Amino acid sequence: MKVSVNHDLCEGHGKCEASAPAVFEVRDDDLSYVLVDDVPADQVDNVEKAIRLCPRAAIAWVQES
């Protein structure tokens, strides 16, 4: 599964990084970045939590076709 961060919405609150530090990183530009191409199975629940906690709803699963 893939996840993305919409940088037009992201304000770098860091809730995603706190929830899933193996998947997200807030960098010096105050934006969150996805660190992995595919979310490992053991991180799916953490990413779900990050999606729920993001105050700007900037994180979403990528629908692959």
One Martini backbone bead per residue (centre of mass of N, CA, C, O) as a GRO file, in nm:
protein
   65
    1MET     BB    1   0.099   0.035   0.018
    2LYS     BB    2   0.017   0.373  -0.036
    3VAL     BB    3   0.129   0.706   0.058
    4SER     BB    4   0.030   1.054   0.099
    5VAL     BB    5   0.129   1.406   0.076
    6ASN     BB    6  -0.021   1.717   0.083
    7HIS     BB    7   0.157   2.015   0.044
    8ASP     BB    8  -0.089   2.218   0.031
    9LEU     BB    9  -0.186   2.125   0.338
   10CYS     BB   10   0.062   2.104   0.488
   11GLU     BB   11   0.200   2.218   0.832
   12GLY     BB   12   0.391   2.038   1.022
   13HIS     BB   13   0.280   1.910   1.302
   14GLY     BB   14   0.378   1.581   1.343
   15LYS     BB   15   0.164   1.348   1.387
   16CYS     BB   16   0.273   1.143   1.186
   17GLU     BB   17   0.557   1.102   1.304
   18ALA     BB   18   0.453   1.012   1.585
   19SER     BB   19   0.287   0.761   1.468
   20ALA     BB   20   0.505   0.713   1.195
   21PRO     BB   21   0.844   0.720   1.183
   22ALA     BB   22   0.889   0.500   0.945
   23VAL     BB   23   0.715   0.693   0.727
   24PHE     BB   24   0.755   0.984   0.860
   25GLU     BB   25   0.885   1.328   0.782
   26VAL     BB   26   0.986   1.628   0.919
   27ARG     BB   27   1.118   1.898   0.774
   28ASP     BB   28   1.269   2.211   0.742
   29ASP     BB   29   1.000   2.297   0.561
   30ASP     BB   30   0.742   2.189   0.723
   31LEU     BB   31   0.717   1.901   0.588
   32SER     BB   32   0.585   1.601   0.498
   33TYR     BB   33   0.737   1.275   0.446
   34VAL     BB   34   0.774   0.989   0.265
   35LEU     BB   35   0.997   0.702   0.326
   36VAL     BB   36   0.816   0.502   0.154
   37ASP     BB   37   0.680   0.319  -0.100
   38ASP     BB   38   0.583   0.089   0.099
   39VAL     BB   39   0.377  -0.007   0.340
   40PRO     BB   40   0.415  -0.184   0.596
   41ALA     BB   41   0.215  -0.396   0.763
   42ASP     BB   42   0.317  -0.290   1.058
   43GLN     BB   43   0.219   0.030   0.966
   44VAL     BB   44  -0.085   0.067   0.902
   45ASP     BB   45  -0.202   0.160   1.177
   46ASN     BB   46  -0.020   0.412   1.201
   47VAL     BB   47  -0.124   0.549   0.942
   48GLU     BB   48  -0.417   0.565   1.022
   49LYS     BB   49  -0.361   0.751   1.261
   50ALA     BB   50  -0.232   0.981   1.099
   51ILE     BB   51  -0.480   1.042   0.929
   52ARG     BB   52  -0.670   1.113   1.169
   53LEU     BB   53  -0.465   1.341   1.305
   54CYS     BB   54  -0.468   1.524   1.073
   55PRO     BB   55  -0.564   1.860   1.066
   56ARG     BB   56  -0.554   1.879   0.720
   57ALA     BB   57  -0.595   1.621   0.552
   58ALA     BB   58  -0.297   1.535   0.394
   59ILE     BB   59  -0.353   1.225   0.421
   60ALA     BB   60  -0.331   0.937   0.188
   61TRP     BB   61  -0.427   0.689   0.016
   62VAL     BB   62  -0.324   0.510  -0.265
   63GLN     BB   63  -0.482   0.437  -0.556
   64GLU     BB   64  -0.444   0.144  -0.721
   65SER     BB   65  -0.478   0.013  -1.073
   0.00000   0.00000   0.00000
